[in-house]
Amino acid sequence: MTSTVGTSIETERIQRIFDKMAGKYDRTIRLPERLLFEGGREWACSSVTGDVLEIAVGTGRNLSFYPKGIRLAGIELSSAMLEIARERAHSLGLTADLRQGDAQALPFADESFDTAICTLGLCCIPDPRKALSEARRVLRPHGKLVLMEHVRSPQPIVRGIQRALEPLMYWMEGDHLVRDPVDHLDSLGFRIEYLNRTRLGITERLIAMKTDRPPERQGPS
């Protein structure tokens, strides 16, 4: 299990990376989204209901896709990213509680939300299991988790290419290419309701429900 000190140091590194790239993020992500994730944000946002928490809100690229009638809060580690998201919310006339904070230690009370959503965020959070555990904590009983992520491919050749590229992507952007949230959900007390993989298994859309079963305690590594 990742140590608290190690996680803190890595979290600070990720924050610096995203503060630095904030101004160009929308331009650089546009082509990858078109090639790998087209329609993914629309799908994810259309799946939310009630009181909604967006984890790793980034520059607010999801904000224009949320349905009317929800109550939206968002958390983002990078202050530079968050500033752009707040400007985007204002330009859309959208009321949202957008806060700076760490997905691994959410600043919200237990059972505050009906839906938690994360799109292309778990790949860069130092401890994705902790972030998913925190998402479960703030979800109400039988609350919904909606994810749209890039994950490791089940196809050996593609997965091998991902493994080869991961050290470079991690160094440049803090990005992990061979993660998959499915690894953690069952043991954290989620039940997968919908799972769809496309683009050679690289793109994953997932909906999971919080169950009454308590999370399993993770032992030391």
Secondary structure by P-SEA (a helix, b strand, c coil): cccaaaaaaaaaaaaaaaaaacccccccaaaaaaacccaaaaaaaaacccbbbbcccccccccccccccbbbbbccccaaaaaaaaaaaaaaccccccccccccccccccccccbbbbcccccccccaaaaaaaaaaacccbbbbbbbcccccccaaaaaaaaaaaaaaaaccccccccccccccccccccccbbbbccccccccbbbbbccccccccccc
